Amino acid sequence: MHEITTMAVTVFMGFFAMMNPIANTAVFVGMTGNQTTSQRQKTAVKALATAFFIIAAFSFLGKGIFELFGITLPALRLSGGILVFLVGYHMLQGSPSKLHTHSPSDATDTEDEANDGKDIAISPLALPILAGPGTIATAMNYSASGEMLHIIITITAFASLCLITFICFLYGPKLIDKIGESGISITTRLMGLILTVIGMQMLIQGVHDAYVLLFQH
């Protein structure tokens, strides 16, 4: 029971640091500034639902994807660890990672889409902001063993985070006003620190697993 609780907390914190609900709320508020309250709510629901189904799909299909392409678990942990570490490193510098943000040109396109009444929930909100490569790698790393318990814990942890993020999105304007830019910056750096540690842990585990796979079989 203790191991299950520890894993659940670890997975949740990994997702929490990767998605960073506070910083994403600021992005969401900026992108939906010209929408009504009901439109903003619909956008939040669609974006988070899409992100959830993406992560759930990769959690369930992770082992099958490995077998299909001949990918080993150590390879995922090594590459995923590097990916997560880089996201965390950029966040530590106070700048969002390009893996989980959109470029200025994308931002202009997004504003144009919003003005045209087009849907921004799928892109860039769901992808790559909420369910970017780092989040997908994190989900696959924790569920890649194929054990149903690990898959359920991973999906439950992400679902809980989606609920928290939805609440943050709903009260976004008030939340951003109270926290301010300095609060968002501090939160981003703290999440970055957590991510760099998680990424390094994934790397260490990947090196260990690769050694066992190559030299002890």
MITOR-17724 format. One record per residue (C-alpha): residue number from 0; x, y, z. Coordinates in Angstrom, 2 decimals, m for minus. Layout:
PT seq      px      py      pz
PT NUM       X       Y       Z
...
//
This chain:
PT seq      px      py      pz
PT   0    0.00    0.00    0.00
PT   1    2.88    2.32    0.85
PT   2    4.50    1.73   m2.57
PT   3    1.19    2.47   m4.34
PT   4    0.77    5.73   m2.40
PT   5    4.37    6.73   m3.10
PT   6    3.96    6.05   m6.81
PT   7    0.65    7.93   m6.95
PT   8    2.21   11.00   m5.31
PT   9    5.29   10.80   m7.56
PT  10    3.20   10.51  m10.74
PT  11    0.91   13.36   m9.67
PT  12    3.83   15.66   m8.83
PT  13    5.50   14.79  m12.13
PT  14    2.38   15.74  m14.08
PT  15    1.79   18.79  m11.87
PT  16    5.29   20.12  m12.47
PT  17    5.10   19.36  m16.20
PT  18    1.69   21.00  m16.79
PT  19    2.22   23.80  m14.26
PT  20   m1.48   24.81  m13.85
PT  21   m0.63   28.29  m12.52
PT  22    1.48   29.28  m15.53
PT  23   m0.94   27.60  m17.94
PT  24   m3.79   29.59  m16.39
PT  25   m2.01   32.80  m17.39
PT  26   m1.66   31.45  m20.94
PT  27   m5.32   30.40  m21.00
PT  28   m6.54   33.78  m19.77
PT  29   m4.45   35.57  m22.39
PT  30   m5.72   33.36  m25.21
PT  31   m9.40   33.55  m24.23
PT  32   m9.50   37.20  m23.24
PT  33  m12.06   38.07  m25.91
PT  34  m14.40   35.18  m25.06
PT  35  m17.49   35.28  m22.86
PT  36  m17.59   33.31  m19.60
PT  37  m19.58   30.47  m21.17
PT  38  m17.27   30.33  m24.20
PT  39  m14.22   30.27  m21.93
PT  40  m15.74   27.40  m19.94
PT  41  m16.45   25.38  m23.11
PT  42  m12.91   25.99  m24.35
PT  43  m11.46   24.82  m21.02
PT  44  m13.60   21.66  m20.98
PT  45  m12.72   20.74  m24.58
PT  46   m9.00   21.43  m24.14
PT  47   m8.70   19.43  m20.92
PT  48  m10.86   16.57  m22.20
PT  49   m8.70   16.32  m25.32
PT  50   m5.50   16.38  m23.26
PT  51   m6.90   13.69  m20.94
PT  52   m7.82   11.34  m23.80
PT  53   m4.39   11.84  m25.38
PT  54   m2.58   10.92  m22.17
PT  55   m4.98    8.04  m21.44
PT  56   m4.41    6.65  m24.94
PT  57   m0.63    6.76  m24.59
PT  58   m0.88    5.21  m21.11
PT  59   m2.94    2.27  m22.38
PT  60   m1.09    1.84  m25.69
PT  61    2.41    2.50  m24.37
PT  62    3.43   m1.14  m24.11
PT  63    1.90   m1.94  m27.51
PT  64    3.77    0.97  m29.10
PT  65    6.99   m0.36  m27.58
PT  66    6.43   m3.83  m28.99
PT  67    5.37   m2.51  m32.40
PT  68    8.50   m0.40  m32.88
PT  69   10.87   m2.60  m30.87
PT  70   11.45    0.09  m28.24
PT  71   12.84   m0.93  m24.85
PT  72   11.84    0.58  m21.51
PT  73   15.41    1.80  m20.78
PT  74   15.36    3.71  m24.10
PT  75   12.14    5.47  m23.10
PT  76   13.46    6.34  m19.66
PT  77   16.70    7.71  m21.08
PT  78   15.06    9.79  m23.83
PT  79   12.11   10.75  m21.61
PT  80   14.47   11.75  m18.82
PT  81   16.41   14.03  m21.18
PT  82   13.16   15.53  m22.46
PT  83   11.75   16.16  m18.98
PT  84   15.10   17.53  m17.79
PT  85   15.24   20.02  m20.70
PT  86   11.69   21.24  m19.99
PT  87   12.59   21.70  m16.32
PT  88   15.87   23.44  m17.20
PT  89   14.09   26.02  m19.37
PT  90   11.53   26.61  m16.63
PT  91   14.34   27.11  m14.09
PT  92   15.68   29.90  m16.30
PT  93   12.29   31.58  m16.00
PT  94   11.33   30.91  m19.63
PT  95    8.77   28.33  m20.73
PT  96   10.03   25.38  m22.75
PT  97    9.34   25.51  m26.49
PT  98    8.05   21.94  m26.18
PT  99    5.04   23.15  m24.19
PT 100    4.42   26.59  m25.64
PT 101    3.63   28.15  m28.98
PT 102    5.91   30.56  m30.80
PT 103    5.10   34.27  m31.21
PT 104    3.96   33.57  m34.77
PT 105    1.66   30.86  m33.40
PT 106    0.38   33.33  m30.84
PT 107   m0.51   35.76  m33.64
PT 108   m2.26   32.96  m35.50
PT 109   m4.10   32.04  m32.32
PT 110   m5.32   35.59  m31.81
PT 111   m6.51   35.66  m35.42
PT 112   m8.31   32.37  m34.91
PT 113   m9.93   33.65  m31.75
PT 114  m11.08   36.76  m33.56
PT 115  m12.47   34.59  m36.34
PT 116  m14.37   32.53  m33.79
PT 117  m12.33   29.40  m34.55
PT 118  m11.58   26.70  m32.00
PT 119   m8.31   27.07  m30.05
PT 120   m9.06   24.26  m27.59
PT 121   m7.33   21.53  m29.60
PT 122   m4.32   23.54  m30.74
PT 123   m2.43   25.10  m29.13
PT 124   m4.20   24.52  m25.79
PT 125   m4.53   20.71  m25.71
PT 126   m1.44   20.25  m27.88
PT 127    1.27   21.20  m27.09
PT 128    0.51   23.27  m23.97
PT 129   m1.41   20.74  m21.84
PT 130   m0.39   17.41  m23.37
PT 131    2.98   18.14  m24.92
PT 132    5.83   15.69  m25.60
PT 133    7.13   15.97  m22.02
PT 134    3.74   15.10  m20.53
PT 135    3.32   12.17  m22.93
PT 136    6.83   10.89  m22.11
PT 137    6.05   11.16  m18.38
PT 138    2.80    9.20  m18.80
PT 139    4.45    6.47  m20.86
PT 140    7.35    6.19  m18.43
PT 141    5.06    5.48  m15.47
PT 142    2.70    3.15  m17.36
PT 143    5.14    1.42  m19.72
PT 144    5.39   m1.71  m17.58
PT 145    1.93   m2.62  m18.84
PT 146    0.64   m3.42  m15.35
PT 147   m2.97   m2.33  m15.04
PT 148   m2.37   m0.85  m11.57
PT 149    0.34    1.46  m12.92
PT 150   m1.86    2.50  m15.84
PT 151   m4.80    3.25  m13.52
PT 152   m2.60    5.28  m11.15
PT 153   m1.16    7.27  m14.08
PT 154   m4.56    8.04  m15.60
PT 155   m6.14    8.85  m12.20
PT 156   m3.29   11.21  m11.33
PT 157   m3.64   13.03  m14.65
PT 158   m7.44   13.18  m14.31
PT 159   m7.04   14.78  m10.86
PT 160   m4.66   17.34  m12.31
PT 161   m7.08   18.09  m15.15
PT 162   m9.77   18.83  m12.56
PT 163   m7.45   21.16  m10.66
PT 164   m6.44   22.88  m13.90
PT 165  m10.11   23.30  m14.87
PT 166  m10.82   25.07  m11.57
PT 167   m7.78   27.29  m12.14
PT 168   m9.02   28.10  m15.65
PT 169  m12.50   28.99  m14.39
PT 170  m11.15   31.42  m11.81
PT 171   m8.20   32.39  m14.01
PT 172   m8.58   36.19  m14.15
PT 173   m9.01   36.48  m10.36
PT 174   m6.17   34.03   m9.74
PT 175   m3.73   35.86  m12.02
PT 176   m4.63   39.23  m10.46
PT 177   m3.87   37.90   m6.95
PT 178   m0.69   36.00   m7.79
PT 179    0.79   38.52  m10.20
PT 180    3.69   38.06  m12.60
PT 181    6.22   37.54   m9.81
PT 182    4.12   34.75   m8.29
PT 183    3.84   33.01  m11.67
PT 184    7.60   33.35  m12.18
PT 185    8.37   31.83   m8.76
PT 186    5.93   28.96   m9.36
PT 187    7.41   28.27  m12.78
PT 188   10.94   28.09  m11.35
PT 189    9.85   25.76   m8.52
PT 190    8.10   23.46  m10.99
PT 191   11.24   23.58  m13.13
PT 192   13.35   22.42  m10.19
PT 193   11.01   19.50   m9.55
PT 194   11.08   18.55  m13.23
PT 195   14.87   18.58  m13.46
PT 196   15.05   16.24  m10.47
PT 197   12.39   13.93  m11.96
PT 198   14.20   13.97  m15.31
PT 199   17.50   13.09  m13.67
PT 200   15.84   10.27  m11.72
PT 201   14.40    8.89  m14.99
PT 202   17.88    9.10  m16.54
PT 203   19.50    7.26  m13.61
PT 204   16.83    4.55  m13.75
PT 205   17.28    4.32  m17.52
PT 206   21.06    3.89  m17.23
PT 207   20.56    1.18  m14.58
PT 208   17.95   m0.64  m16.68
PT 209   20.12   m0.37  m19.81
PT 210   23.10   m1.85  m17.94
PT 211   20.98   m4.75  m16.70
PT 212   19.53   m5.30  m20.20
PT 213   22.87   m5.23  m22.00
PT 214   25.31   m6.84  m19.56
PT 215   23.33   m9.10  m17.25
PT 216   21.27  m11.03  m19.81
//
